[in-house]
Amino acid sequence: MASTPPELASFICSYFFSQPLLVVHVLVPKGSRSTHWRPVAAPMIKENFIATFRGRTSSSCSRVVIRDCQGLVFRACTHRHQYVSSPFVVETLAFLTMAIFAYNLNLSWVMFEGDSLHVIRRLTSSQDDYSKIRALIHEGRRSLLRDFSEATVRHCFWEQNLVAHLLAALGFQWEEDQFWMEEVPFQVELAVVAKV
């Protein structure tokens, strides 16, 4: 069995893809970059999001994983988008999908995490946004202020978002949106159990 987080990620990926063991090298500067998913204090819920973009078909798939303070999956979903113009729009749509999903579940205290630093910085900035994604950023900011008692938006590295990344690999396999309650597809279970 794997003894370090990068080896564990490699094992999970090789299991997932049913190929010989993949070699994954993850550079982790000492003390500055955690490779594990970090829990939040109750009553907060942590929601991780990621998106995949296919430029050739102008389509994308957003994935959301909601976990409680113990790291157990509360809810998860994949959502398809058509006619998407850029990767930045895709990442912002993934955040909006996540915010709507949390709101519909009546979650009030949420920490949103994603690996798109560009979108996270725009969402958390107090300055007006004049980028091409400004309408989506404005809607995201409005949702944060209006829909939640307490909401935090934070950047995380892909290693800390591994469950959402594994779910991302599955996202385009389904034609319709998928939703899970207190579970994830079996291909992703091992990463949840390992709390990565």
ABEGO torsion letter per residue (X at the ends): XBABAAAAAAAAAAAAAGBBBBBBBBBBBBGABBABBBBBBOABBBBBBBBBBBAAAGBBBBBBBBBBAAGBBABBBBBBBBGBABAAAAAAAAAAAAAAAAAAAGBABBBBBBABAAAAAAAABABBBABAAAAAAAAAAAAAAAABABBBBBBBBAAAAAAAAAAAAAAAABABBBBBBGBBBAAAAAAAAAGX
